[in-house]
Amino acid sequence: MVGQILFIIIAAFTLLMGLGTVVARNLFHAALFLVGVFFGIAALFILLEAEFLAMAQIIIYIGAIATLIVFAIMLSKGMMGREAGAYNKQWYFAGGAMIFFFGLLSWLLVKMPFAATNASVPDDAIQQIGSGFVGHYVVPFEVASVLLLVALVGAIMLARERN
């Protein structure tokens, strides 16, 4: 019972932070709300007894990705001022797509059978995760790191002053 109440509180916090991310007019504030979302997801991982994933969430997403986003926002001068547009002119397309995908996901949630199983966690679960990181999934992680590096260099190139 206590676990369910804690889950509802953390899930509500995460949803409110997500809503703040979407509706914030200031891009820097939206990035800070995004950090709250990442923290809420880490707390949900802890409730699921997935401590390794919670620590990875904190280290990678809060420590690295959110820091990269904040630096990219701060280096892009035009994104922080009042002259930057607060709303996208095509918001109705995004709203329609959101309603469509929400309906699709709701329909899938109702139609899919979710069978619960009691499977025990293997003793070498962290070793298996580490082997996957440096084995089968090494290329996607390297591609993601190169993409983040290119995004940071691009933000610096956009922010530097022209001579």
C-alpha positions in Angstrom: 0.0 0.0 0.0 2.8 2.4 0.9 4.6 1.5 -2.3 1.5 2.3 -4.4 1.1 5.7 -2.7 4.8 6.5 -3.3 4.5 5.4 -6.9 1.5 7.7 -7.4 3.3 10.6 -5.8 6.5 10.1 -7.9 4.5 9.5 -11.1 2.5 12.7 -10.5 5.7 14.6 -9.9 7.2 13.2 -13.1 4.1 14.1 -15.1 4.0 17.6 -13.7 7.7 18.1 -14.6 7.0 16.8 -18.1 4.1 19.3 -18.4 6.3 22.1 -17.2 8.9 21.1 -19.8 6.3 21.4 -22.6 4.5 24.6 -21.5 7.5 26.6 -20.2 8.0 29.8 -22.2 11.7 30.1 -21.2 13.8 27.5 -22.8 16.2 27.4 -19.8 13.3 26.7 -17.5 12.1 23.9 -19.8 15.5 22.3 -19.5 15.3 22.5 -15.7 11.9 20.9 -15.8 13.4 18.2 -18.0 16.0 17.5 -15.2 13.0 17.0 -12.9 11.6 14.5 -15.3 14.9 12.6 -15.4 15.0 12.6 -11.6 11.4 11.2 -11.4 12.2 8.4 -13.8 15.3 7.5 -11.7 13.0 7.4 -8.6 10.6 5.1 -10.5 13.6 2.8 -11.3 14.4 2.7 -7.6 10.8 1.7 -6.8 11.2 -1.1 -9.4 14.4 -2.3 -7.5 16.5 -1.5 -10.6 19.2 0.5 -8.7 21.7 0.1 -11.5 19.3 1.7 -14.0 18.5 4.5 -11.5 22.2 5.3 -11.1 22.7 5.2 -14.9 19.8 7.5 -15.3 21.2 10.0 -12.8 24.8 9.8 -14.1 24.0 9.8 -17.9 20.8 11.8 -18.2 21.0 14.3 -15.3 24.8 14.5 -15.2 25.6 14.5 -18.9 22.6 15.0 -21.2 20.9 17.7 -19.1 24.3 19.5 -18.7 24.8 19.4 -22.4 21.3 20.8 -23.1 21.8 23.6 -20.6 25.2 24.5 -22.1 23.7 24.4 -25.6 20.9 26.8 -24.5 23.3 29.1 -22.8 25.7 29.2 -25.8 22.8 30.0 -28.2 22.3 33.7 -27.6 19.1 34.0 -29.7 17.3 31.3 -27.8 17.4 33.1 -24.5 16.2 36.6 -25.3 12.7 37.9 -25.5 12.9 38.3 -29.3 12.9 34.5 -29.6 9.4 33.2 -30.5 7.6 31.5 -27.6 5.2 29.5 -29.7 5.6 27.4 -32.9 3.3 28.6 -35.6 2.4 25.0 -36.5 1.2 24.0 -33.0 -2.1 22.6 -34.3 -0.3 20.0 -36.4 1.7 18.9 -33.3 -1.5 18.9 -31.2 -3.3 16.8 -33.8 -0.4 14.3 -33.9 -0.4 14.2 -30.1 -4.1 13.4 -29.9 -3.7 10.7 -32.6 -0.8 9.0 -30.9 -2.4 9.3 -27.5 -5.5 7.5 -28.9 -3.3 4.9 -30.6 -1.4 4.2 -27.4 -4.6 4.1 -25.3 -6.1 1.6 -27.7 -3.0 -0.5 -27.6 -3.0 -0.4 -23.8 -6.6 -1.7 -23.7 -6.1 -4.4 -26.3 -2.7 -5.8 -25.3 -2.7 -8.6 -22.7 -0.1 -7.9 -20.0 0.8 -11.2 -18.3 2.7 -10.8 -15.1 5.5 -13.3 -14.3 7.5 -13.8 -11.3 11.0 -14.1 -12.7 14.0 -13.8 -10.5 16.9 -11.5 -11.3 20.0 -13.4 -12.3 23.0 -13.0 -10.0 25.2 -11.7 -12.8 22.7 -9.2 -14.2 25.1 -6.2 -14.0 27.8 -8.2 -15.7 25.3 -9.1 -18.5 24.4 -5.4 -18.9 28.1 -4.4 -19.0 28.8 -7.1 -21.6 26.0 -5.8 -23.7 27.4 -2.3 -23.5 30.8 -3.2 -24.8 29.6 -6.1 -27.0 26.4 -6.2 -28.9 25.3 -2.6 -28.3 28.7 -0.8 -28.6 27.9 0.8 -32.0 24.6 2.5 -30.9 26.4 4.0 -27.9 29.2 5.2 -30.0 26.8 6.8 -32.5 25.0 8.5 -29.7 28.2 9.9 -28.3 29.3 11.2 -31.7 25.9 12.8 -32.2 26.1 14.6 -28.9 29.6 15.8 -29.7 28.4 17.1 -33.1 25.5 18.9 -31.3 27.8 20.6 -28.8 30.3 21.7 -31.5 27.3 22.9 -33.6 26.0 25.0 -30.7 29.5 26.5 -30.2 29.8 27.3 -33.9 26.4 29.0 -33.9 27.2 30.9 -30.7 30.6 32.2 -31.6 30.7 35.8 -32.8 31.3 36.5 -36.5 34.3 38.6 -37.4 
